[in-house]
Amino acid sequence: MKEQIILNITQEMLPYLDNAQLLQLQKVLERNLWNVEITQNSDKADMSGLGNGELLTAFINAKRIEGCSEKTLKYYQSTINKMLSDTEKHITHITTDDLREYLAECRTQHLNNKY
């Protein structure tokens, strides 16, 4: 559970820190949480209890409320569905590295199809 919390924190900090800073943050969190016991509060909703389809629907609905066009929403939905079928992981277990690898593969395939 600690590892997942550390992963969640570092992923949320990705837009604000460079790779060296993220690595240092991860080390600090691991060191400070070494002897800490963490238990899950059963009162809170567990996102992993929801299926990928339900989480994707919630995401699309949130984007619709934010004002995204239907064309954009369809693009998001089809792109995310393809990625989910290719990775075969629950959304809550997908890491930044998983996304980077997937996008690199898509780019390679696109370039190969182009020539």
C-alpha positions in Angstrom: 0.0 0.0 0.0 2.9 2.4 0.8 4.3 1.8 -2.7 1.0 2.7 -4.3 0.8 5.9 -2.3 4.3 6.8 -3.2 3.5 6.1 -6.9 0.3 8.2 -6.7 2.2 11.1 -5.2 5.0 11.0 -7.7 2.6 10.8 -10.6 0.7 13.8 -9.4 3.9 15.7 -9.1 5.1 14.9 -12.7 3.9 18.2 -14.1 5.8 20.2 -11.5 9.2 18.3 -11.1 11.9 17.1 -13.4 13.1 13.5 -13.3 15.9 14.1 -10.8 13.5 15.9 -8.5 10.9 13.1 -8.8 13.5 10.5 -8.0 14.6 12.5 -4.9 10.9 12.9 -3.8 10.4 9.2 -4.1 13.5 8.5 -2.0 12.4 11.0 0.7 8.9 9.4 0.8 10.3 5.9 1.0 12.7 6.9 3.8 10.0 8.8 5.8 7.4 6.0 5.4 9.8 3.2 6.1 8.4 2.3 9.6 4.9 3.7 9.1 1.9 1.4 8.9 -0.7 2.5 6.5 -4.2 1.1 6.4 -7.0 1.9 4.0 -10.0 3.8 5.3 -13.0 1.6 4.3 -15.3 4.7 4.3 -13.6 6.1 1.2 -14.5 4.9 -2.3 -11.9 2.5 -3.7 -11.3 3.4 -7.3 -9.9 -0.1 -8.0 -13.3 -1.5 -7.2 -14.6 0.2 -10.3 -14.1 -1.3 -13.8 -12.1 0.4 -16.5 -15.3 1.1 -18.4 -16.9 2.8 -15.4 -13.8 4.9 -14.8 -13.5 5.8 -18.4 -17.2 6.9 -18.4 -16.6 9.1 -15.4 -13.6 10.6 -17.1 -15.5 11.3 -20.3 -18.4 12.8 -18.3 -16.0 15.1 -16.4 -14.5 16.2 -19.7 -18.0 16.9 -21.1 -18.8 19.1 -18.1 -15.5 20.9 -18.7 -16.8 21.8 -22.1 -14.9 19.5 -24.5 -16.5 19.0 -27.9 -18.2 15.7 -28.8 -15.5 15.1 -31.4 -12.8 15.5 -28.7 -14.7 13.2 -26.3 -15.0 10.5 -29.0 -11.3 10.8 -29.7 -10.5 10.5 -26.0 -12.8 7.5 -25.6 -11.5 5.6 -28.6 -7.8 6.3 -27.8 -8.2 5.3 -24.2 -10.2 2.2 -25.0 -7.4 1.1 -27.5 -4.7 1.7 -24.9 -6.6 -0.2 -22.2 -7.2 -3.2 -24.5 -3.5 -3.2 -25.5 -2.2 -2.9 -21.9 -4.7 -5.2 -20.3 -4.3 -3.5 -16.9 -6.7 -1.9 -14.6 -6.6 1.9 -15.0 -5.4 2.3 -11.4 -2.3 0.1 -12.1 -1.2 1.9 -15.2 2.1 3.8 -14.6 3.7 6.7 -16.4 6.2 4.3 -17.8 3.3 2.2 -19.2 1.9 5.2 -21.0 5.3 6.3 -22.3 5.9 2.8 -23.7 2.5 2.6 -25.3 2.9 6.0 -26.9 6.3 5.1 -28.2 4.9 1.9 -29.7 2.1 3.9 -31.3 4.5 6.4 -32.8 6.7 3.6 -34.1 3.7 1.9 -35.7 2.6 5.2 -37.2 6.0 5.9 -38.7 6.3 2.3 -40.1 2.9 2.6 -41.7 3.8 5.9 -43.2 6.7 4.5 -45.2 
